[in-house]
Amino acid sequence: MPPQVSRTLGKANTGQNPHHPTKTQPKRKQPVPLDERLKRLFTSLCVQIDGGHFTNAIKTCNKILRLDPADKDAPQTKLFLLLQTEQYDAALSLIGDETSGEDPDHTFEEAYAMYRLHREEDAATALAKLKETERDHRGVLHLEAQLNYRQGSYQSSLGVYNELLETADPQSEEYSDVLTNLTASQKHLDFIGTGSLRALDALPSSITSAIETSPPPTTQPTVSLASASAPLTQQIPDDSAVANKAKKVRMKRVPKGVIPGVTPAPDPERWLKKSERSSFGQTGKKRRGGGGGATQGAVTENTPAPSHSGKSTGGGNSYSKGKKKK
């Protein structure tokens, strides 16, 4: 049996503590397989679409396409998201991209994007292609009707909307939308058929050309004050009408001793300083002008009238008595 000292030295040489085991280095994580990463991205994509987070869903589609450029579901989903977020130029570039291929199934999306970009001629060409391939579904009919309405073909638009209305469910949202658009098309046809536009033909050519070429007014017409004064004076109501329309006074809010309509209104300047009131300084002027504040020369019943003999007495005027002779 070896001595205890050598056993202790051996442990000391190894640098290990008998009470604490040695720590092992963490193992490096293995990279996630490509199939697992794609599965996680598609799961996130479904959650984002269900939650309405279309912008983040487009970023997820880009991640999927970077990992698997040959995937067929990601481009279709991205195209749907671009149309939902009204990025029509990006949708058209995606359709014409060489990586996505010229799929005939994207012709309807192409026509819809051109319609929203007000490229009516290109949209009509795309719709013609759809009719050649015999893909006459309801979306194509809706787009055709809207395109005819924008181009002014109200009769053609009305016919397509009537066809859609006959096959639509009366309880669905599509039925109400089709009915609204059909009513708008019918109103335009009625307006044209009643002769409202044909009445312009009876006017001289100079007037009709001026109406067609003149821009719409940008400001409201101004009315001179002299011409507007007469009708304004006729619209002023009398005192009886104002009194009838006045609100009834609540007696609970009226102070004691005040009768509405009888007691004079309080001074509106009672909250101002005396020096800031309009009546400041007028009291003194009245006193100086009218002599109401002076008592010199006043005659009372107990005071004898002054003598006019020209002789000054001892009880005469104090002014004449104290005046020095020159």
Salt bridges, closest charged atoms under 4 A:
GLU36 OE2 - ARG40 NE 3.53
GLU120 OE2 - HIS118 ND1 3.77
GLU120 OE2 - ARG150 NH1 3.19
ASP122 OD2 - ARG119 NH2 3.03
GLU144 OE2 - LYS131 NZ 2.70
GLU174 OE2 - ARG138 NH2 2.72
GLU174 OE2 - HIS142 NE2 2.95
